[in-house]
């Protein structure tokens, strides 16, 4: 497990505050609303549980899981214990259970290869009721800049710009569909820091859309952003589809 999700999980809500991705969360809630109050929502790779909490407050029957026990420990500070649990997405085994399954923040790229991702999307399909909605937030490597970017946030003592997370995404020379994601974290007031590289696999929205169709989804689309606009120039996109009703 990477430090970002493991030994530094307690810092996650500092460098990525709960409202950091509020537009993405609004998209999820608007899609869930199509199924009405009490819609059953599963967040695959739920992290610290921010989306699950927002969905529950909005009146949905929301749960989630994450492969990191450290992230789930943080999530259980804001949610009841039964709402979140430790599990790999590759091991999802529920059937005909959820109205909407979502996986944000590029979680699916931690599948090792196309075959494992294909199997994981098929498991997501099986976990949905017929007519249920899948939403995957994915990276499209060809559209991502290779330069470093940086987020600066308030630290644990209230100091501005105390917590910094630098990141960049570069093509992996060994695999055409993979990205190397470099992360550098630092908290000035505590002196805590880390640098690490993650491999993001199958970082191509067109390939993932095809895998989604092959898994039994209809109406598969790639959205350029949370606005649901047509896929164009974004490197951070959404692949969505509806489980085929037989």
C-alpha positions in Angstrom: 0.0 0.0 0.0 1.2 3.5 -0.8 2.0 6.0 2.0 -0.6 8.4 0.5 -3.4 6.0 1.5 -1.6 4.1 4.3 0.7 5.6 6.9 -0.3 9.1 5.9 -4.0 8.5 5.6 -4.6 10.7 8.6 -3.4 13.6 6.5 -5.7 13.0 3.6 -8.4 15.4 4.6 -5.8 18.1 5.1 -4.2 18.0 1.7 -7.5 17.1 0.0 -10.2 18.8 2.2 -13.8 17.3 2.1 -15.1 20.0 -0.3 -12.1 19.7 -2.6 -14.1 17.6 -5.1 -17.5 19.0 -4.3 -18.5 19.3 -8.0 -17.7 15.6 -8.6 -19.8 14.8 -5.5 -22.7 16.9 -6.8 -22.6 14.9 -10.1 -22.9 11.6 -8.1 -25.7 12.9 -6.0 -27.6 14.2 -9.1 -27.3 10.8 -10.7 -28.4 9.0 -7.5 -31.4 11.3 -7.3 -32.7 9.7 -10.5 -33.4 6.6 -8.5 -35.3 8.5 -5.7 -34.8 8.9 -2.0 -33.3 5.8 -0.4 -31.4 4.9 -3.6 -28.7 2.3 -2.8 -25.2 3.7 -3.6 -21.9 2.0 -3.4 -18.6 4.0 -3.3 -15.8 1.8 -4.5 -12.5 3.2 -3.1 -14.3 5.4 -0.7 -11.2 6.7 1.0 -12.0 8.8 4.1 -15.8 8.4 3.5 -16.6 12.0 2.4 -18.9 11.0 -0.5 -20.6 8.3 1.6 -21.3 10.9 4.3 -22.7 13.4 1.8 -24.9 10.8 0.2 -26.3 9.7 3.5 -27.1 13.3 4.5 -28.9 13.7 1.1 -31.1 10.7 2.0 -29.5 7.9 0.1 -28.6 4.4 1.4 -24.9 4.9 0.9 -22.0 2.6 1.8 -18.5 2.2 0.7 -15.3 0.2 0.9 -11.5 0.8 0.5 -8.5 -1.4 0.2 -6.7 0.7 2.9 -7.6 -0.1 6.5 -6.0 3.2 7.5 -8.4 5.1 5.2 -11.4 3.2 6.6 -10.2 4.0 10.2 -10.5 7.7 9.2 -13.8 7.2 7.5 -15.3 5.6 10.6 -14.7 8.8 12.5 -17.4 10.4 10.4 -19.6 7.4 9.7 -21.2 4.5 11.6 -18.9 1.4 11.4 -21.3 -0.6 9.2 -21.3 2.0 6.4 -17.7 1.4 5.4 -15.4 -1.6 5.3 -12.0 -2.9 4.1 -12.1 -4.7 0.8 -10.4 -4.7 -2.6 -12.5 -3.7 -5.6 -11.2 -6.8 -7.4 -13.1 -8.9 -4.7 -16.5 -7.2 -5.1 -19.0 -10.1 -5.0 -22.5 -8.6 -4.4 -25.2 -9.2 -6.9 -28.3 -7.1 -8.0 -27.8 -4.9 -4.9 -27.1 -1.3 -5.8 -28.9 1.4 -7.9 -25.6 3.3 -8.5 -22.0 2.2 -8.2 -19.3 4.9 -8.3 -15.5 5.0 -8.2 -13.9 8.4 -8.1 -10.4 9.8 -7.9 -9.0 7.3 -10.4 -9.2 4.3 -8.1 -9.7 1.9 -11.0 -6.2 2.6 -12.2 -4.8 0.6 -9.3 -6.0 -2.6 -11.2 -2.8 -4.2 -12.4 -3.7 -4.5 -16.1 -6.5 -4.5 -18.7 -7.6 -8.1 -17.7 -8.0 -7.2 -14.0 -9.8 -4.0 -14.8 -12.1 -5.9 -17.2 -13.0 -8.4 -14.4 -13.5 -5.6 -11.9 -15.9 -3.7 -14.1 -17.8 -6.9 -14.7 -18.1 -7.3 -10.9 -19.5 -3.8 -10.7 -22.0 -4.7 -13.3 -23.2 -7.7 -11.4 -23.5 -5.6 -8.2 -26.0 -3.3 -9.8 -29.7 -3.9 -10.3 -30.7 -4.0 -14.0 -31.0 -0.4 -15.1 -28.5 0.7 -12.4 -25.8 3.3 -13.1 -22.0 3.0 -13.1 -19.8 6.1 -12.8 -16.0 5.9 -13.0 -13.7 8.9 -12.7 -10.6 8.1 -14.8 -7.4 9.5 -16.1 -6.9 10.0 -19.8 -3.2 10.1 -20.1 -2.8 11.7 -23.5 -4.6 14.9 -22.2 -2.7 15.3 -19.0 0.2 17.8 -18.6 3.5 16.5 -17.4 4.4 19.5 -15.3 4.3 19.6 -11.5 1.2 21.1 -9.9 0.7 21.9 -6.2 -2.2 22.1 -3.7 -1.7 24.2 -0.6 -4.0 23.9 2.4 -4.5 25.0 6.0 -2.5 22.9 8.4 -3.6 21.2 11.7 -2.9 24.3 13.7 -4.7 26.7 11.3 -1.6 28.0 9.5 -2.3 28.9 5.8 -0.4 27.0 3.2 1.1 24.7 5.9 0.2 21.5 4.1 1.4 21.0 0.5 0.9 18.2 -2.0 2.8 18.4 -5.2 2.0 16.0 -8.0 2.6 15.3 -11.7 1.7 12.6 -14.2 4.0 11.2 -16.8 3.8 8.6 -19.5 5.3 5.3 -18.4 8.1 4.3 -20.8 7.5 0.6 -20.2 3.7 0.6 -20.9 1.8 2.7 -23.4 -1.4 2.7 -21.4 0.2 3.5 -18.0 1.1 6.7 -16.1 3.7 7.3 -13.4 2.1 9.5 -10.7 4.6 11.4 -8.6 3.4 12.7 -5.2 5.4 14.9 -2.7 3.7 15.7 0.6 5.0 18.2 3.2 3.6 19.7 6.4 5.9 22.6 7.4 4.6 22.9 11.0 5.3 19.2 11.8 8.1 18.4 9.5 6.3 15.3 8.2 6.8 14.5 4.5 7.0 11.8 1.9 7.8 11.3 -1.8 6.5 8.4 -3.8 5.5 7.2 -7.2 2.4 5.3 -8.1 1.8 3.4 -11.3 -1.6 4.1 -12.8 -2.7 1.4 -15.2 -5.0 1.6 -18.2 -5.0 5.4 -18.1 -7.1 5.7 -21.3 -10.7 6.6 -21.2 -11.5 5.1 -24.6 -10.2 1.7 -23.5 -12.2 1.9 -20.3 -15.3 2.8 -22.2 -14.9 -0.3 -24.3 -14.3 -2.5 -21.3 -17.5 -1.0 -19.8 -19.5 -1.9 -22.9 -18.0 -5.4 -23.0 -19.1 -5.9 -19.3 -22.8 -5.5 -20.2 -23.4 -1.7 -20.0 -25.6 0.2 -22.4 -25.6 4.0 -23.0 -21.8 4.2 -22.3 -20.5 7.7 -22.5 -17.3 9.6 -21.7 -17.9 13.0 -20.0 -15.3 15.6 -20.2 -16.1 16.9 -16.7 -18.8 17.0 -14.0 -20.8 19.1 -16.4 -21.5 16.0 -18.4 -20.1 17.7 -21.5 -18.8 15.7 -24.5 -15.3 14.2 -24.1 -12.7 16.6 -25.6 -9.6 17.8 -24.0 -9.7 16.8 -20.3 -7.3 14.4 -18.7 -9.8 13.9 -15.7 -13.0 12.4 -17.1 -16.0 10.2 -16.3 -17.0 7.0 -17.9 -20.6 6.1 -17.3 -23.1 3.5 -18.4 -26.3 1.7 -17.4 -26.5 -2.0 -16.6 -28.3 -3.8 -19.4 -31.8 -4.8 -18.5 -32.5 -8.3 -19.8 
